[in-house]
Amino acid sequence: MASLGDFSCFSANYKDIGIGDYVERICRVLAEHEWIYNFQLTRFFVEKVWEKLPKEWRKPLLSLSTDDLNHLPTGRVKDDWPTSLKDFVETAASLALPRQQSHDLVAMEINKDLARGMTPKKKHEVSYLASVIRDACRKTSCSTVIDIGSGLGYLGQVLHHQCGVQVVGVEAQASHVHGAQRRIKSQGKDADAQIQTVNLKLEDTSSCIHDLELLINTLQQSPSKDQSQTDVFNRNNDVERENGTCMVGLHCCGDLCPTMLKMFVSVERLKCLVCVSCCYHGMSVTDPGSRPSCFMNFPLSRTVKEKLKKVSTEFPDWQLNVFAMRLAAQETQARWSCQSYEDHLFHTRTVAYRAVLEHVVTTGGKGIQKLKRKVTRKDAFQSFPVYLDAVFGRMTLHSDETVRTEEDWKKYHDALQHSHDQWEEFFPYIEIITALQVLLQPVLETLVTVDRCLYLQEQGLKTEVVPIFDDRISPRNLAIIAER
Ligand SMILES: C[S@@+](CC[C@H](N)C(=O)[O-])C[C@H]1O[C@@H](n2cnc3c(N)ncnc32)[C@H](O)[C@@H]1O
């Protein structure tokens, strides 16, 4: 597998420059092009986002074919583009960590009973992640696994029954803990004899470290109860029964992944970590105005802290905030590249109509605020008149003191139509800016992931990052794998 230590998982272009320069280049590209991601998409017209697009880029980007638009985020450029545009697209694409599922991986075939209730996406994830965890446990002699943020316990069950490891789930939400127990029972299993799920919110506190250590003790002292049972699940008990514990997590959202990394550093008895993150925008914000990052758990590493600081001296207004992290957690270019002309038109309409509404609400005063209630039905975006019906259909006349008469309704209706007509000529910029966002999405995600890996490396822990899922099926596909 590719290893972060020797940079072999990084883009070939940056192999020779060293990690510090690599991180600095990422920061620089993100700082220089902040206008591409640092805004709310519904404020597209309010903020006139296209005006930030360099003038010489506009014509070549507006004349792209669907195929060219689809492949821009892969770094495909055209000869007649201005040099600044070519350089940006090529540089950004070359900075991103590779996302193609590693060829070395072999999916574990999940037993039919255990797969019950899993979506095809979950099945894909669990089949690859369980296989990676089994190999990591073998390598580090771990016979026990703590699944953090275990949700309904799909992963834990497969690890227990098909890999022969003792598993405990840690889950903050009581409803998920009960859901996991119900699931085990529905399979005719006694919940107590199987995988325990502890209702605990993992936090970066000494008392939580203590709880985790107690959990490891209990786990390591209890033999795998399933060993004596009839092998109804065809369990392949092939992990050497040693005494290490591996901490794992599938789609650890927000602060959960950084918290796990800190726990892994602090708790000596955790020998191995396998963690896939998601929802970076869910991380806690310390101070919304803080620059260049407003998050408590980003950056974590010395290297990224230093480089962010250095680049932000040149770009003092640059901020990695919730908009940046939300983009980092979006789909990768794999799905974007398969879109048809009609898909792009539909996406344009969904963004444009909401942005028209936002513009009217922002400029139209108090009475119109209630129109902002979300319209989410897909068929509402067939055309603008259909969208208007959906917006007004959600309101009842006289429901708001300031919207009292038929004339009020007509006034707002006309204001929306007027705003639509005013901005219509700028609708084509929506897909262009979106394509540039899809180009920067993996760069932002790379920065967060590399920061997490470097944090562990700086603590002397061997760490690697591996794309373990097919990103067309599961876009958050980067697993951080570490051992002590
Ligand atoms: C995106 S879900 C993933 C669930 C499961 N691993 C899966 O892939 O099906 C994240 C889970 O982590 C749990 N979670 C979030 N923060 C947590 C924390 N600090 N401690 C424990 N669980 C947490 C949530 O309640 C949620 O069930």
The ligand as an SDF file (V2000), in Angstrom:
LIG
                    3D

 27 29  0  0  0  0  0  0  0  0999 V2000
  -21.9360    9.0820    9.7310 C   0  0  0  0  0  0  0  0  0  0  0  0
  -22.4070    8.0790   11.0370 S   0  0  0  0  0  0  0  0  0  0  0  0
  -21.6000    6.5600   10.6590 C   0  0  0  0  0  0  0  0  0  0  0  0
  -22.1970    5.3760   11.3660 C   0  0  0  0  0  0  0  0  0  0  0  0
  -21.5330    4.0380   11.0700 C   0  0  0  0  0  0  0  0  0  0  0  0
  -20.1350    4.0260   11.3810 N   0  0  0  0  0  0  0  0  0  0  0  0
  -21.7610    3.6590    9.6340 C   0  0  0  0  0  0  0  0  0  0  0  0
  -20.8870    3.9140    8.7910 O   0  0  0  0  0  0  0  0  0  0  0  0
  -22.8360    3.1320    9.3090 O   0  0  0  0  0  0  0  0  0  0  0  0
  -21.4490    8.7080   12.3690 C   0  0  0  0  0  0  0  0  0  0  0  0
  -21.8320    8.1110   13.6990 C   0  0  0  0  0  0  0  0  0  0  0  0
  -20.9350    8.5840   14.6850 O   0  0  0  0  0  0  0  0  0  0  0  0
  -21.6610    8.9080   15.8580 C   0  0  0  0  0  0  0  0  0  0  0  0
  -20.8470    9.8850   16.5930 N   0  0  0  0  0  0  0  0  0  0  0  0
  -20.5670   11.1680   16.2330 C   0  0  0  0  0  0  0  0  0  0  0  0
  -19.7650   11.7520   17.1240 N   0  0  0  0  0  0  0  0  0  0  0  0
  -19.5080   10.8280   18.0780 C   0  0  0  0  0  0  0  0  0  0  0  0
  -18.7320   10.8240   19.2660 C   0  0  0  0  0  0  0  0  0  0  0  0
  -18.0520   11.9110   19.6340 N   0  0  0  0  0  0  0  0  0  0  0  0
  -18.6740    9.7020   19.9970 N   0  0  0  0  0  0  0  0  0  0  0  0
  -19.3520    8.5910   19.6100 C   0  0  0  0  0  0  0  0  0  0  0  0
  -20.1130    8.5340   18.5060 N   0  0  0  0  0  0  0  0  0  0  0  0
  -20.1970    9.6330   17.7400 C   0  0  0  0  0  0  0  0  0  0  0  0
  -22.9740    9.4330   15.3390 C   0  0  0  0  0  0  0  0  0  0  0  0
  -23.9970    9.3540   16.3000 O   0  0  0  0  0  0  0  0  0  0  0  0
  -23.2170    8.5130   14.1560 C   0  0  0  0  0  0  0  0  0  0  0  0
  -23.9250    7.3580   14.5140 O   0  0  0  0  0  0  0  0  0  0  0  0
  1  2  1  0
  2  3  1  0
  2 10  1  0
  3  4  1  0
  4  5  1  0
  5  6  1  0
  5  7  1  0
  7  8  2  0
  7  9  1  0
 10 11  1  0
 11 12  1  0
 11 26  1  0
 12 13  1  0
 13 14  1  0
 13 24  1  0
 14 15  1  0
 14 23  1  0
 15 16  2  0
 16 17  1  0
 17 18  1  0
 17 23  2  0
 18 19  1  0
 18 20  2  0
 20 21  1  0
 21 22  2  0
 22 23  1  0
 24 25  1  0
 24 26  1  0
 26 27  1  0
M  CHG  2   2   1   9  -1
M  END
$$$$
